[in-house]
Amino acid sequence: MPERPVLRSPRLRPGDRVRLVSPASFPSQELLGESAEVLRGWGLLVEVGEHALDQWGYLAGRDEDRLSDLNDAFRDPGVRALFATRGGAGAYRIAGGIDFDAVRADPKPVVGFSDITNLHLALWRHCGLAGVHGFLAGQRSATATRDLLMNSEPVTLHRDPEAMTVAAEVPGTATGNLVGGHLGTVAHAVGVGLPSLDGAILFVEAERAIGIGQIDRQLTQLIRSGSLRGLRGVALGRFPGFEDYVDRGWNLVDVLRDRLGVLKVPVLGGIDAGHGSHPLSLPVGPIAVLDTDVGTLTVQPAVR
């Protein structure tokens, strides 16, 4: 399958208006303030969604309110980007209710990761919109996110040779739209909105919540569902918490080799994006080139 055309939004410029929204769990007042301060430091005018600090259990308010904040931002022609205040849980409840017509009419990037992967997948499936799997906390992360939004140049992420996922590599090169994010979220989207991965490079990252059996189940779900047919390559992001974890003789690398090896596509490890402190950010949606020889993942810009 050929690469899919990408819907890009204009790059951000100082003076642009942006909005902080909480499509999943709620942030602390402190985290919200820190995110707003980072964005103001870029010269942007920062607004906060009406329900960004609401609390409904572990969610940032009721589904209809979180969705309303999201669509209000997409429909406002003055808002030029949306930043999720945090991940957590709940974006999967509202991703199907996005006003995709408004997105297509006036594309603007969504920035977030973890549970926000649900929004990236929905926007890619319905609109082909490029987004940013990114983070604002910490100077390294904020700088990486800023560069992706305010410059329209490709970005190259280099393999971290110390990352354990390097040992799960499968040599080769691949080119395709970069799709994915948090592994559990991608797997849970099977049957409820996972976009086609035919012709794509799959980017996945995960934190250790239970054990390597969880990674096994999620990758097996993607394989057995047929969702990985036509996949061109896999880029492995961070997997914090698995470094010293062994279950009956197997570690994370054993599971990744066992599950990804059957795909017969190049696998690049050590991409420094995902959970943990000070991750890098990367575009999702645009064309990427994966090359295990030089250990790079080069991605076309998310903005124009």
Stockholm file with secondary structure:
# STOCKHOLM 1.0

chainA/1-304         MPERPVLRSPRLRPGDRVRLVSPASFPSQELLGESAEVLRGWGLLVEVGEHALDQWGYLAGRDEDRLSDLNDAFRDPGVRALFATRGGAGAYRIAGGIDFDAVRADPKPVVGFSDITNLHLALWRHCGLAGVHGFLAGQRSATATRDLLMNSEPVTLHRDPEAMTVAAEVPGTATGNLVGGHLGTVAHAVGVGLPSLDGAILFVEAERAIGIGQIDRQLTQLIRSGSLRGLRGVALGRFPGFEDYVDRGWNLVDVLRDRLGVLKVPVLGGIDAGHGSHPLSLPVGPIAVLDTDVGTLTVQPAVR
#=GR chainA/1-304 SS CCCCCCBCBCCCCTTCEEEEECSSSCCCHHHHHHHHHHHHHTTCEEEECTTTTCCBTTBSSCHHHHHHHHHHHHHCTTEEEEEESCCSSCHHHHGGGSCHHHHHHSCCCEEECGGGHHHHHHHHHHHCBCEEECCCSSHHHHHHHHHHHHCCSCEEEECCTTSGGGGGCBCCEEEEEEEEEEHHHHHHTTTTTCCCCTTEEEEEECCCSSCHHHHHHHHHHHHHTTTTTTCCEEEECCCTTCTTCCBTTBCHHHHHHHHHGGGCSCEECCCCBSSSSSCBCEEESSEEEEETTTTEEEECCSBC
#=GC SS_cons         CCCCCCBCBCCCCTTCEEEEECSSSCCCHHHHHHHHHHHHHTTCEEEECTTTTCCBTTBSSCHHHHHHHHHHHHHCTTEEEEEESCCSSCHHHHGGGSCHHHHHHSCCCEEECGGGHHHHHHHHHHHCBCEEECCCSSHHHHHHHHHHHHCCSCEEEECCTTSGGGGGCBCCEEEEEEEEEEHHHHHHTTTTTCCCCTTEEEEEECCCSSCHHHHHHHHHHHHHTTTTTTCCEEEECCCTTCTTCCBTTBCHHHHHHHHHGGGCSCEECCCCBSSSSSCBCEEESSEEEEETTTTEEEECCSBC
//
